[in-house]
Amino acid sequence: MSIFFIIGALGLCTGFLSGLLGIGGGIIMAPLLLYVPPFFGIEPLPMQTVAGLTIVQGLAACISGGLTHRKFHFSSGTLIGWMGVTLFATSFVGGMSAGRADNRQLLLVFAVMAFIAAILILLPKKKEMEYPDASTLSFSRFRAVVVSTVVGFFGGLVGQGGSFILIPLMTTYVKIPTRIAVGSNLAIVFLSTFAAFLGKAMTAQIAWPLTLPIVVTVVPAAFIGAGISKKIPVDTLRKILGICIALAAFRVGFAALG
């Protein structure tokens, strides 16, 4: 089986989840790229190649899924501005500080944060509007900045985007309706993802031929996922998110202990 076909199939899966749940998808794509090709008898991809392809997947998902959610009026420009710029700045600071901390301990902290986020999103919540109006959204700027600062800094330290943690914190602490949190999240993480993409591209860490099946599959898959997302009841969306976040937490914790 061709490596291009495998990467394309993985791109379809992760792109769909990105659009459906409003997450970058890197936390899912990276382990799949590492472990699926050897399962089919193909030589394992180097970690540097996997990291580069994961960034491309995340960027394609952010653009396609983010624009689709915006088309459906489930993204808030004000929320994106406050949280996106803060996340970008604190991710940069976290990345610059990464060499001064124990990476395994940081990964464990990040895994615990993800577990807490999964519990938060799964906790029973009072009935919220199925289709809230993003144009009239009111929220605490202070809380939004606090959330994006914490997630951005720790994400930068351990090399994780943290988009899967943002949504539960937005819905529980910042009090953002679930559909708007999902719809805004891809745009919020776009700046930090784009910065990471530029860094990888300028240092020749991206295997460009292998990005073709990712872009070709992720863009339409994220579009379809975002379209289906608006048809799924909020409670169901939260349960799917919680399960995916819990699996992501296991993955990060395993990396820390492995």
C-alpha positions, 0 to 999 in steps of 0.5 A, a space after each residue: 500500500 502506498 504511503 501517499 494513500 495511507 496519509 490521504 486516508 488519515 487526512 480524511 479522518 483527522 480533517 473530518 474530526 477537526 471540522 466536526 469538533 473545532 480542534 486542530 487535530 494534531 494530537 490525533 494525526 501525530 500518533 496515527 502517522 507514527 504507527 499506521 504506516 508500519 502496520 502496513 509494512 511501510 518504513 516508519 516516518 521520522 518524528 521530524 517528518 511527522 511533526 512537519 506533516 502534522 503542522 500542515 494538517 492543522 493549518 489546512 484544518 484551521 483554514 477550511 473548518 474555520 471558514 466553514 464555521 464562520 459561514 454558518 455564523 458560529 464564530 465570534 470575531 471578538 472572541 477570536 481576536 482576544 484569545 487568538 492573539 494571546 494564545 499566539 504570544 504565550 505559545 511563543 514565550 512557552 516555546 522559547 522557555 521549553 529548554 529550561 524545564 523537564 519535558 516529561 514533567 510538563 507533559 504530565 501536567 499537560 495530560 492532567 489538564 487534558 483529563 480535567 478538560 475532558 471531565 469539564 466538558 462531560 459534566 451535566 450542564 444546564 440546557 443551552 441554545 442549540 443555535 446561539 447568535 455569535 454576533 451578540 456574544 458577551 463574555 469576560 475578556 479577562 477570563 478569555 485571556 487567562 485561559 488562552 495564556 495558560 493553555 498557550 504557555 503550557 502548550 508552547 512548553 511541551 510542543 502541543 497546540 492545546 486546541 482540544 483543551 481550549 473548548 472545555 475551558 471556554 464553555 465552563 470558565 469563560 461561559 461561551 456557548 458550546 457551538 460558538 466555542 467549537 466554531 471559533 476555536 480553529 480560528 483562535 489557534 490559526 495564528 499559532 499554527 501558522 507561526 509553527 508552520 513558518 518555523 518548520 518550512 523555513 528550517 526545511 522540516 516539511 516533506 513537501 511531496 507528502 503534504 499533497 495527500 494531506 491538503 487534498 483530503 483535509 480541506 474537504 473533510 474539514 468542510 464536511 465535518 463542520 457542516 455536519 457539526 451544526 446538525 448534531 445536538 449540542 449535548 451529543 457534540 459535548 460527549 464526542 468532544 469529551 471522549 476525544 479529549 480523554 483519548 488525547 490526554 491518555 496519548 500525552 500521558 503515555 508519551 510522558 511515561 514512555 
